[in-house]
């Protein structure tokens, strides 16, 4: 009885093994069939970590097959389309190279390729105070305050001239990988042409101060009306209190005895 039971158990296990193997083969063939039906296209990706500001060469790039239905917008299909372009952001290995995060480099330094179109780069001299104790680093955003002496008021007047301005570099370093403060002598800002005129004029009239912004704070405050109200109040002479007149003294009649 035990021998018969063992034979039946062995046959059952053998049949179960072959059945599992058959099902597994069917699943593999089905998966391969589905993959063969999915259309793919080549997409250029980073073969290694690529830092900000680097001009790309072919050794830093690789091609991978990407499902055509989910190709990220602005990607490239050939390495030749990316070679010699400059990275405007950090790329990590395996990450698709996108057009919006690249810049064309023709002549001159690669730094000029990092400036967005219709913008200009201008450097301002700073010290440990103006540079927020060295905590301003490439990639940060700052506000620019200008202080000048108002002769009419006979006092210094400070006004926010520019807001949410991108820092391109500190001294001659444009690396976004820095995370430690460093005392620098110059900060390079990315400005529109009209903004560059404002900051140059502010430096000629007085002194400037940079204030560091939270990267998630994109709000631009309208400070013009506030400044005009302050100046209006300052220009209005304070009302002089009325002088209190002394109450009239009562005249006393002096009686002279005869």
Backbone bond lengths (Angstrom), bond angles and torsions (degrees), N, CA, C in turn:
res aa  C-N    CA-C-N  psi(-1)  N-CA   C-N-CA  omega(-1)  CA-C   N-CA-C  phi
1 X - - - 1.475 - - 1.521 110.39 -
2 X 1.329 116.23 -44.63 1.454 119.94 -179.99 1.522 110.86 -67.48
3 X 1.367 115.44 -36.27 1.468 118.80 179.96 1.518 110.44 -66.58
4 X 1.324 115.95 -41.88 1.463 120.20 178.95 1.527 110.91 -63.44
5 X 1.335 116.31 -40.57 1.479 121.00 179.34 1.523 111.44 -63.62
6 X 1.334 116.35 -40.52 1.456 120.52 179.66 1.522 111.38 -66.33
7 X 1.338 116.61 -37.96 1.477 119.57 178.63 1.523 110.00 -64.49
8 X 1.328 116.36 -46.09 1.471 119.83 179.49 1.529 111.26 -62.60
9 X 1.349 116.59 -39.65 1.466 120.04 179.21 1.520 111.37 -64.61
10 X 1.366 115.52 -39.71 1.467 118.68 179.01 1.512 111.78 -65.74
11 X 1.368 115.81 -41.72 1.477 119.23 178.27 1.528 110.69 -63.30
12 X 1.349 116.42 -40.84 1.471 120.17 -180.00 1.528 111.38 -63.68
13 X 1.346 116.69 -42.12 1.471 119.52 178.87 1.513 111.33 -66.10
14 X 1.341 116.40 -37.96 1.458 119.61 179.46 1.522 111.03 -65.61
15 X 1.337 115.98 -42.64 1.469 119.64 178.25 1.536 111.02 -64.76
16 X 1.356 115.81 -38.66 1.465 119.27 178.82 1.521 110.88 -64.86
17 X 1.334 116.87 -37.94 1.460 120.39 178.97 1.517 111.22 -63.02
18 X 1.349 115.62 -47.44 1.461 119.03 -179.69 1.529 111.69 -65.83
19 X 1.330 115.87 -35.12 1.465 119.11 178.59 1.533 111.06 -66.37
20 X 1.333 117.28 -42.13 1.463 121.01 178.53 1.521 110.99 -64.33
21 X 1.350 115.13 -40.38 1.458 118.35 179.83 1.519 111.12 -66.06
22 X 1.338 116.23 -39.29 1.459 120.11 178.72 1.520 111.34 -63.87
23 X 1.345 115.95 -44.26 1.474 120.00 179.16 1.526 110.40 -63.30
24 X 1.331 117.51 -40.54 1.459 121.45 179.62 1.526 111.34 -62.46
25 X 1.339 116.55 -42.63 1.468 120.65 178.24 1.525 111.17 -63.38
26 X 1.340 115.17 -39.10 1.462 118.65 178.72 1.523 111.59 -65.31
27 X 1.342 116.22 -39.15 1.467 120.14 179.04 1.531 111.12 -66.12
28 X 1.331 116.33 -40.81 1.472 120.31 178.93 1.521 110.75 -62.94
29 X 1.331 116.16 -45.12 1.468 119.81 179.66 1.520 111.10 -64.29
30 X 1.342 116.19 -37.17 1.462 119.77 179.04 1.524 111.03 -66.74
31 X 1.344 115.69 -41.14 1.455 119.79 179.26 1.524 110.81 -65.75
32 X 1.323 116.52 -42.95 1.466 120.14 178.55 1.514 111.36 -63.91
33 X 1.322 115.60 -35.42 1.464 119.39 178.61 1.519 110.84 -66.99
34 X 1.353 116.24 -40.73 1.466 119.97 178.76 1.527 111.50 -66.18
35 X 1.340 115.42 -40.72 1.464 118.87 179.48 1.517 111.75 -66.09
36 X 1.309 116.20 -35.90 1.466 119.19 179.15 1.519 111.51 -68.06
37 X 1.355 115.83 -26.25 1.461 119.10 179.08 1.520 112.42 -80.90
38 X 1.369 118.43 -20.63 1.463 121.86 179.03 1.526 109.26 -78.37
39 X 1.297 116.17 122.76 1.466 120.85 -179.82 1.526 109.65 -80.15
40 X 1.304 116.41 135.41 1.468 122.01 178.74 1.512 110.04 -123.84
41 X 1.320 114.91 156.25 1.466 121.43 176.92 1.523 108.21 -132.10
42 X 1.329 118.63 152.25 1.468 120.21 178.09 1.523 111.23 -73.90
43 X 1.325 116.32 137.26 1.468 122.90 178.28 1.517 108.28 -129.68
44 X 1.323 116.36 132.99 1.467 121.66 179.17 1.524 108.85 -77.39
45 X 1.329 116.15 126.00 1.462 121.54 177.50 1.525 109.34 -128.16
46 X 1.314 115.21 167.73 1.466 120.59 178.31 1.530 109.36 -76.86
47 X 1.328 116.08 127.25 1.467 120.38 177.03 1.521 111.26 -80.63
48 X 1.333 116.61 -25.74 1.463 122.93 178.76 1.528 107.58 -138.86
49 X 1.315 116.89 172.02 1.466 120.41 173.85 1.527 109.39 -66.52
50 X 1.341 116.24 127.82 1.464 121.76 -177.62 1.525 108.33 -114.78
51 X 1.328 118.85 117.40 1.470 120.57 -179.28 1.522 112.27 -77.68
52 X 1.305 114.48 163.29 1.471 123.45 177.83 1.521 110.85 -60.95
53 X 1.351 116.40 138.10 1.453 121.65 174.38 1.514 115.14 84.37
54 X 1.332 118.74 7.41 1.468 121.63 -177.66 1.522 109.77 -94.18
55 X 1.346 115.91 138.10 1.456 120.52 173.80 1.525 108.72 -83.49
56 X 1.317 117.02 124.51 1.451 121.92 -170.59 1.525 112.30 -79.44
57 X 1.339 114.92 143.54 1.465 120.82 170.97 1.528 108.36 -123.28
58 X 1.317 116.24 175.18 1.463 121.09 -172.24 1.520 112.81 -65.67
59 X 1.330 117.92 -29.07 1.464 120.46 -178.20 1.523 112.62 -69.00
60 X 1.318 117.70 -18.14 1.469 121.47 -179.26 1.520 112.56 -91.14
61 X 1.339 116.54 0.32 1.461 120.96 -173.48 1.518 111.03 -121.44
62 X 1.328 115.50 155.08 1.458 121.59 174.86 1.520 108.73 -148.70
63 X 1.347 116.15 159.73 1.456 122.33 179.04 1.519 109.19 -108.83
64 X 1.329 116.49 135.48 1.459 121.07 174.51 1.530 108.20 -129.50
65 X 1.335 115.58 153.16 1.466 120.81 176.66 1.521 109.07 -81.13
66 X 1.318 115.79 124.62 1.458 121.89 -176.50 1.523 108.92 -121.37
67 X 1.338 118.47 135.79 1.473 119.79 177.15 1.521 110.67 -54.73
68 X 1.317 115.83 126.62 1.467 120.11 -174.17 1.522 112.50 -62.55
69 X 1.332 117.20 -25.84 1.465 119.93 -178.08 1.516 112.52 -75.77
70 X 1.319 118.85 -14.75 1.465 120.83 -175.91 1.528 112.36 -129.70
71 X 1.330 117.45 30.75 1.457 120.79 178.67 1.527 109.80 -71.02
72 X 1.334 119.41 126.40 1.472 120.76 178.89 1.532 110.91 -60.34
73 X 1.324 117.70 141.90 1.469 119.90 -179.88 1.520 111.91 -65.72
74 X 1.331 116.09 145.12 1.455 121.10 175.82 1.512 114.89 80.37
75 X 1.340 118.68 12.80 1.464 120.95 179.24 1.524 110.38 -85.77
76 X 1.340 115.61 171.26 1.457 122.22 -177.65 1.520 109.78 -114.73
77 X 1.336 115.83 152.07 1.458 120.84 -178.57 1.518 112.71 -108.87
78 X 1.328 118.50 -3.73 1.464 121.75 179.86 1.519 109.57 -143.65
79 X 1.317 116.78 143.43 1.460 121.50 -178.50 1.522 111.17 -62.39
80 X 1.332 117.14 -33.59 1.468 120.75 -177.53 1.523 112.23 -61.51
81 X 1.343 116.37 -23.20 1.462 119.95 179.85 1.524 112.26 -75.82
82 X 1.324 117.62 -14.63 1.457 122.04 -174.25 1.523 112.61 -112.62
83 X 1.330 117.44 -28.97 1.463 121.14 -176.67 1.528 110.60 -55.51
84 X 1.338 115.97 136.06 1.477 125.71 179.09 1.527 113.68 77.88
85 X 1.336 118.10 1.78 1.457 119.39 172.49 1.528 109.22 -85.04
86 X 1.318 116.47 160.45 1.465 122.02 -174.98 1.525 109.47 -107.67
87 X 1.337 115.81 133.57 1.464 121.39 179.41 1.526 110.13 -75.73
88 X 1.333 116.58 124.35 1.463 121.52 177.68 1.524 111.83 -90.94
89 X 1.332 116.09 -7.23 1.467 122.36 176.22 1.526 108.69 -143.87
90 X 1.307 115.93 169.45 1.459 120.04 174.18 1.518 110.11 -73.85
91 X 1.334 116.67 140.07 1.455 122.72 173.23 1.526 108.18 -118.62
92 X 1.326 115.49 143.57 1.454 120.76 178.88 1.524 109.95 -111.92
93 X 1.321 116.37 153.03 1.461 121.44 -175.64 1.524 110.69 -54.11
94 X 1.351 115.44 130.20 1.459 121.23 -179.13 1.508 114.24 90.96
95 X 1.325 117.87 -6.67 1.468 121.67 -178.44 1.525 110.17 -85.52
96 X 1.348 118.49 132.98 1.468 120.36 178.36 1.531 111.54 -62.62
97 X 1.327 116.02 141.78 1.462 121.88 176.58 1.524 107.77 -85.32
98 X 1.328 117.37 121.42 1.460 121.31 -177.88 1.528 110.57 -110.75
99 X 1.315 114.27 150.38 1.469 121.05 -175.57 1.518 112.66 -64.41
100 X 1.345 117.74 -37.67 1.457 121.09 -177.39 1.524 112.38 -65.34
101 X 1.326 117.02 -22.17 1.460 120.22 -176.86 1.514 111.78 -102.98
102 X 1.333 116.15 15.15 1.456 121.56 178.21 1.529 109.31 -123.90
103 X 1.329 115.07 158.78 1.461 120.81 177.79 1.518 108.79 -136.79
104 X 1.321 115.25 145.16 1.462 120.56 179.89 1.514 109.50 -80.79
105 X 1.326 116.89 133.86 1.460 122.11 177.98 1.515 109.04 -113.97
106 X 1.337 115.54 122.84 1.461 119.67 -179.38 1.521 110.53 -108.71
107 X 1.334 117.03 -68.93 1.462 121.03 -179.96 1.521 108.73 -134.33
108 X 1.334 115.18 167.20 1.453 120.10 178.04 1.517 111.73 79.32
109 X 1.324 115.14 -164.86 1.462 120.27 -177.74 1.524 110.50 -75.04
110 X 1.332 114.94 155.26 1.463 119.25 177.46 1.522 111.46 -68.24
111 X 1.321 117.51 -21.07 1.464 120.64 -179.10 1.525 111.54 -60.98
112 X 1.340 117.16 -37.01 1.461 120.21 -179.69 1.525 111.61 -63.93
113 X 1.341 117.00 -25.49 1.459 120.49 179.10 1.515 112.13 -75.09
114 X 1.315 117.19 -15.42 1.463 121.19 -178.80 1.520 112.55 -84.01
115 X 1.332 116.53 -11.05 1.466 120.41 179.64 1.523 108.64 -80.23
116 X 1.314 117.12 127.81 1.458 121.00 179.49 1.527 110.86 -64.23
117 X 1.315 114.96 152.60 1.463 120.12 179.43 1.526 110.07 -60.92
118 X 1.334 115.44 144.67 1.462 124.66 -179.58 1.525 112.17 70.11
119 X 1.324 117.60 13.86 1.457 122.13 176.18 1.525 109.91 -119.33
120 X 1.326 115.73 166.37 1.458 122.03 178.41 1.525 108.66 -132.40
121 X 1.318 115.94 157.46 1.465 121.25 175.62 1.522 108.59 -109.30
122 X 1.323 116.01 132.44 1.456 120.43 179.11 1.529 108.07 -138.61
123 X 1.322 116.04 138.21 1.467 121.44 -179.68 1.520 109.93 -101.79
124 X 1.315 115.51 139.27 1.463 121.53 177.67 1.524 108.22 -122.61
125 X 1.323 115.24 141.32 1.457 120.52 179.73 1.525 109.52 -76.19
126 X 1.323 116.44 133.92 1.458 120.85 -178.69 1.522 109.57 -133.23
127 X 1.326 115.42 165.80 1.462 121.82 170.13 1.526 107.42 -127.95
128 X 1.318 117.21 -168.62 1.463 119.33 -176.13 1.519 112.38 -66.34
129 X 1.343 117.48 -20.90 1.460 120.22 178.31 1.523 110.35 -85.65
130 X 1.325 115.99 -51.62 1.465 120.15 -179.17 1.527 110.27 -61.88
131 X 1.324 117.07 -37.14 1.456 121.58 -179.69 1.507 114.10 -83.69
132 X 1.327 118.73 18.81 1.467 124.61 177.40 1.530 110.06 52.35
133 X 1.325 115.57 51.12 1.465 123.08 175.41 1.525 112.76 57.00
134 X 1.331 116.42 28.56 1.456 120.08 176.49 1.511 114.73 84.39
135 X 1.343 118.03 4.56 1.457 120.40 -178.69 1.527 112.60 -83.80
136 X 1.333 118.98 -5.40 1.462 121.17 175.43 1.522 108.10 -82.41
137 X 1.333 116.39 121.02 1.455 122.69 -176.42 1.526 109.47 -128.23
138 X 1.342 118.37 161.49 1.470 120.67 177.69 1.523 111.64 -54.75
139 X 1.324 115.22 134.27 1.458 120.89 -178.34 1.508 113.76 97.91
140 X 1.350 117.58 -15.15 1.465 120.41 176.82 1.525 110.17 -74.08
141 X 1.337 115.15 167.37 1.461 121.73 174.76 1.526 108.38 -123.02
142 X 1.335 115.83 141.07 1.457 120.93 -175.06 1.520 110.40 -135.25
143 X 1.337 115.12 162.62 1.459 122.97 166.85 1.522 107.89 -105.43
144 X 1.328 116.21 151.55 1.464 121.43 -179.59 1.524 108.21 -114.29
145 X 1.338 116.01 119.86 1.456 122.48 177.30 1.527 109.16 -107.45
146 X 1.322 116.86 139.99 1.462 121.90 179.45 1.522 109.42 -120.40
147 X 1.322 115.28 137.85 1.465 121.58 179.18 1.525 109.27 -122.77
148 X 1.326 116.43 131.32 1.461 121.24 176.74 1.519 108.90 -142.40
149 X 1.304 115.05 159.76 1.462 120.87 -179.52 1.526 109.51 -86.76
150 X 1.304 116.42 123.38 1.460 122.48 176.89 1.524 107.16 -95.44
151 X 1.331 115.65 111.46 1.463 120.05 -176.65 1.524 112.06 -68.11
152 X 1.339 115.78 -32.55 1.463 118.23 -179.70 1.521 111.25 -65.73
153 X 1.313 115.48 -37.04 1.458 119.92 -179.93 1.515 112.04 -91.67
154 X 1.348 115.17 -15.79 1.463 121.39 -176.39 1.531 111.52 56.82
155 X 1.351 113.81 44.14 1.452 118.97 177.88 1.536 109.40 -157.66
156 X 1.328 115.68 160.92 1.457 120.55 179.06 1.524 109.69 -78.54
157 X 1.330 116.04 136.08 1.458 122.18 -179.81 1.528 108.57 -118.88
158 X 1.322 117.36 127.87 1.461 123.20 -179.99 1.515 109.80 -111.60
159 X 1.336 115.05 135.60 1.467 120.30 -178.46 1.528 109.09 -140.01
160 X 1.343 116.27 140.71 1.468 121.17 174.86 1.526 108.50 -76.85
161 X 1.322 116.38 113.85 1.456 121.42 -176.99 1.516 112.56 -88.50
162 X 1.338 117.55 -43.90 1.465 121.97 -176.07 1.521 109.18 -135.38
163 X 1.327 115.46 149.12 1.460 120.01 -178.99 1.526 111.05 -132.58
164 X 1.329 115.18 149.01 1.467 122.79 174.94 1.527 111.65 56.52
165 X 1.329 115.84 52.63 1.465 122.16 -178.51 1.529 109.16 -98.49
166 X 1.325 116.26 132.76 1.468 121.04 -176.87 1.520 110.83 -80.47
167 X 1.335 116.18 136.99 1.461 122.35 174.99 1.530 108.60 -91.48
168 X 1.325 116.76 119.13 1.461 121.34 -179.96 1.521 111.83 -85.44
169 X 1.323 116.78 -38.97 1.461 119.60 -176.30 1.522 109.48 -158.15
170 X 1.332 115.50 158.30 1.463 122.20 170.92 1.516 106.97 -121.54
171 X 1.333 115.71 128.74 1.464 120.94 -168.70 1.524 108.13 54.24
172 X 1.334 118.43 -121.80 1.463 121.32 178.69 1.524 111.20 -113.02
173 X 1.308 116.87 24.15 1.461 121.86 -178.23 1.529 108.87 -112.40
174 X 1.349 116.33 121.58 1.461 120.65 178.69 1.521 112.29 -112.89
175 X 1.328 117.74 16.09 1.462 121.60 -177.38 1.519 110.83 -74.43
176 X 1.340 116.43 132.98 1.453 122.11 177.37 1.522 112.17 -86.73
177 X 1.328 116.77 -1.16 1.461 120.12 -176.80 1.530 112.12 -83.28
178 X 1.321 117.25 -10.75 1.458 119.52 -179.09 1.524 110.21 -69.18
179 X 1.308 115.40 137.99 1.460 119.66 177.51 1.520 112.63 -134.96
180 X 1.332 116.23 5.52 1.462 119.96 179.60 1.522 109.39 -113.66
181 X 1.349 117.81 141.50 1.463 120.31 -179.17 1.520 111.24 -66.69
182 X 1.321 115.34 148.71 1.463 121.36 177.59 1.521 108.36 -148.91
183 X 1.316 116.35 134.87 1.460 121.11 178.67 1.529 108.27 -72.65
184 X 1.321 116.38 125.26 1.464 121.64 -176.80 1.527 109.29 -124.94
185 X 1.315 114.92 169.09 1.468 120.81 -178.86 1.513 113.15 -107.63
186 X 1.334 117.60 -16.08 1.463 120.30 -178.95 1.520 109.45 -151.01
187 X 1.317 115.04 147.42 1.460 122.67 176.68 1.521 107.73 -126.29
188 X 1.341 116.75 130.97 1.464 121.49 179.81 1.520 108.84 -100.68
189 X 1.334 116.14 124.55 1.456 122.98 -176.32 1.522 110.30 -111.10
190 X 1.334 115.61 152.04 1.465 121.50 176.13 1.527 108.24 -101.33
191 X 1.343 115.63 116.97 1.463 120.81 -173.18 1.511 111.07 -132.90
192 X 1.327 115.12 155.11 1.453 120.38 167.49 1.525 108.17 -74.92
193 X 1.352 118.94 157.58 1.464 120.06 -177.56 1.518 113.85 -53.78
194 X 1.337 116.98 -41.86 1.469 119.20 -179.27 1.525 111.39 -68.74
195 X 1.333 117.00 -31.03 1.465 120.32 177.25 1.523 110.92 -71.23
196 X 1.342 115.98 -35.00 1.461 119.57 176.99 1.527 110.81 -63.06
197 X 1.331 117.30 -38.07 1.462 120.80 177.51 1.527 110.78 -63.92
198 X 1.331 115.89 -39.16 1.468 119.87 -179.21 1.518 110.81 -63.77
199 X 1.340 117.01 -45.22 1.460 118.97 -175.50 1.530 111.41 -72.50
200 X 1.342 117.75 -33.17 1.465 119.78 176.46 1.530 110.04 -66.47
201 X 1.329 116.63 -42.19 1.457 119.74 177.26 1.516 112.15 -63.25
202 X 1.330 116.74 -38.84 1.462 120.69 179.45 1.523 111.13 -65.15
203 X 1.333 117.80 -37.28 1.465 120.56 178.98 1.516 111.63 -69.12
204 X 1.329 117.65 -30.18 1.465 120.91 178.78 1.529 111.29 -75.95
205 X 1.334 116.43 -33.14 1.463 120.06 -175.98 1.527 113.11 -83.10
206 X 1.326 116.40 -27.60 1.464 118.86 -176.47 1.516 110.55 -168.88
207 X 1.308 115.82 -137.02 1.465 121.42 -178.63 1.525 109.42 -118.01
208 X 1.335 115.71 158.29 1.448 120.49 177.90 1.525 109.66 -121.23
209 X 1.302 115.31 157.53 1.463 122.42 178.88 1.527 107.94 -138.36
210 X 1.321 117.19 135.94 1.458 121.96 177.79 1.528 109.30 -99.61
211 X 1.327 116.50 138.17 1.453 121.23 174.84 1.520 108.11 -120.16
212 X 1.324 116.20 132.75 1.462 121.92 -175.52 1.526 110.20 -81.96
213 X 1.341 115.87 135.85 1.466 122.08 -178.70 1.528 110.65 -104.50
214 X 1.324 115.65 154.67 1.456 121.35 168.79 1.532 107.94 -69.76
215 X 1.340 119.54 133.37 1.468 120.46 -176.79 1.521 113.58 -61.56
216 X 1.336 118.00 -21.05 1.458 120.83 179.53 1.524 112.13 -91.28
217 X 1.320 117.41 -5.87 1.466 121.71 -179.93 1.520 108.75 -92.58
218 X 1.314 116.44 99.93 1.463 121.84 -178.62 1.528 112.13 -104.02
219 X 1.319 117.55 4.36 1.466 121.38 -176.43 1.520 110.28 -71.55
220 X 1.334 115.18 133.57 1.464 121.78 175.96 1.526 107.85 -108.84
221 X 1.321 116.15 118.07 1.461 121.82 -176.13 1.521 109.52 -89.13
222 X 1.318 116.90 137.81 1.459 121.57 176.22 1.520 108.33 -82.23
223 X 1.326 115.74 100.60 1.467 120.11 -175.63 1.526 111.87 -95.87
224 X 1.327 118.82 -5.90 1.468 121.13 -176.40 1.524 111.31 -63.93
225 X 1.337 116.24 -46.88 1.461 119.58 -178.88 1.520 111.06 -63.74
226 X 1.333 115.77 -38.69 1.458 119.85 -179.45 1.518 111.14 -63.85
227 X 1.345 116.69 -42.42 1.460 120.86 179.72 1.518 110.90 -65.30
228 X 1.346 116.41 -40.79 1.462 119.65 -179.66 1.538 110.43 -62.88
229 X 1.338 117.54 -38.40 1.460 120.03 178.78 1.518 111.17 -65.90
230 X 1.348 115.34 -41.21 1.465 119.29 179.69 1.518 110.53 -63.69
231 X 1.345 116.81 -44.52 1.460 120.17 -179.79 1.523 111.09 -65.03
232 X 1.335 116.72 -37.12 1.460 119.88 -179.97 1.526 110.77 -64.23
233 X 1.332 115.32 -42.51 1.459 119.27 178.64 1.517 110.58 -65.29
234 X 1.351 116.27 -39.46 1.453 120.06 -177.95 1.521 111.90 -68.09
235 X 1.358 116.14 -33.39 1.459 119.56 -178.55 1.520 112.52 -78.55
236 X 1.316 118.23 -20.38 1.465 121.29 -179.27 1.521 109.30 -78.16
237 X 1.334 117.40 117.62 1.472 118.42 -178.31 1.515 110.32 -65.50
238 X 1.294 116.66 140.54 1.470 119.27 179.58 1.515 110.76 -65.85
239 X 1.315 115.00 142.02 1.464 119.25 -179.54 1.524 109.76 -69.19
240 X 1.317 114.66 132.76 1.459 120.17 -178.25 1.529 109.46 -81.07
241 X 1.311 116.91 130.33 1.480 118.53 178.65 1.528 110.33 -66.46
242 X 1.311 115.59 142.65 1.455 120.40 -179.94 1.524 110.12 -68.61
243 X 1.328 113.73 136.23 1.457 118.52 179.26 1.528 109.23 -72.22
244 X 1.293 113.00 130.39 1.459 117.45 178.39 1.525 110.41 -76.95
245 X 1.307 113.15 123.60 1.457 117.79 179.26 1.526 109.08 -81.69
246 X 1.305 112.53 139.14 1.462 117.39 179.08 1.524 109.69 -68.08
247 X 1.296 117.99 137.82 1.478 120.08 -178.75 1.530 109.56 -63.54
248 X 1.311 116.53 142.40 1.475 119.33 -178.44 1.534 111.15 -61.46
249 X 1.324 113.88 135.55 1.458 119.05 -179.39 1.538 110.06 -79.54
250 X 1.296 114.17 137.23 1.472 118.65 179.06 1.533 110.44 -76.25
251 X 1.297 113.84 134.59 1.472 119.64 178.77 1.526 109.58 -83.50
252 X 1.292 113.82 127.71 1.463 118.81 179.08 1.536 109.99 -98.72
253 X 1.324 114.95 135.91 1.462 120.49 177.76 1.523 108.11 -86.24
254 X 1.267 114.12 124.56 1.455 119.30 178.84 1.546 109.78 -96.13
255 X 1.311 116.12 121.56 1.486 121.41 -178.75 1.508 108.66 -90.80
256 X 1.312 114.95 122.48 1.448 119.54 179.97 1.534 107.74 -101.87
257 X 1.295 118.40 119.20 1.497 119.39 179.66 1.546 110.25 -72.11
258 X 1.288 112.18 144.92 1.463 118.32 178.25 1.492 110.49 -91.05
